[in-house]
Amino acid sequence: MPKLPVISGKKAISALLKLGFIIKRQKGDHVILNKERINFTVPLHKTLKKGTLKAILRQAQIDLEEFLEKL
């Protein structure tokens, strides 16, 4: 299993948009994405902590391999 990359919030959002998620709204430096009934928030930080990225992927219900393909 590949390791979690250290990426920015913008890069994570870009990959999630390629996976079919849409931006619902933005409040400050947090972007709320959704797809069907899945809603979650991605912070626009320079680097996302590994725990934060892992939580985003879990909430988005996508695999790490699938996410890495879209980076």
PyMOL commands that set and color helices and strands:
alter all, ss='L'
color gray80, all
select helices_A, chain A and resi 9-18+50-60+64-70
alter helices_A, ss='H'
color red, helices_A
select strands_A, chain A and resi 22-27+30-35+38-43
alter strands_A, ss='S'
color yellow, strands_A
deselect
rebuild
show_as cartoon
